[in-house]
């Protein structure tokens, strides 16, 4: 039983065998209420958390907290790769629009193409305002993808897909170090990137 618990912890991303052993022994030593509380939290998340019908962020119901908030600017959509990027940007307190979570980035060498992401759902929100929260027309799409080779490739793909749709396309300012991840940037850097976003021009011809 203990070996199984250690194996389960060790299968988690970023958890080595020694860390898994420490976590398992913590569970063994803590009181029953603490251990069962953790078990219930995991079970509840797996049973109830789903993807928001609009932006694909994690949600307890049909809509996530951001999309359900009528005070948000629903004409502006910031595109990110993962829910953890959304969380990092929200912590800056500088952005009051909506999001769209792609659930990844284009990576042809890994077999990740447009159909594996929520690109079609984003274009649906732009083309059909009734699929955007509040039925609002999307006027600006901010590309908030990680400044990596794959992130830049995904941004280029989106720019080409969006430029004929009559929306303003901007990207976060490159105060973000090339090759870095949004989730690891501090609040000040992310806030500057939001405020200093730039318009993106598609290819001509």
C-alpha angles and dihedrals in degrees: 000000000000092000089052091052091050091049091051093051091045090055090063118100113267094009115120126197095265093049089048090053092050091050092048093050090048089056090049093051100041122089120271094252092058094046095046090045089059091046092051092048091055092046093047092050092051092047101044112022115094138155120283110253091230109035104015092236116142111275140176091219141009093305131036120235093260097050091044093054110099090197092068121100099252094186091069123068123187112203117214134172102232140012089250089063090053090052091051092051093045090055090064091064088213100107125070103171132089130275140221119207114208093193090226141349135267110278111162093182088059093045094252110140134161093282092060091058134058093254093122091053091053092052088047089057090051095045097041116037091192088071091055117083111274091012088271122161113244108237102168132032115195116202106220098170123144113271094246132115091263093043092052090048091052091048090052091050091051093046091055092047094047104039094082093048099076098246128128110248118206134164134210113270114263095247079116110095114248112258093021130121126241093227091062097047117102123244095256093054092047092047091052090048092054095046093043097047115146135216115257120221119206124223115284122229 
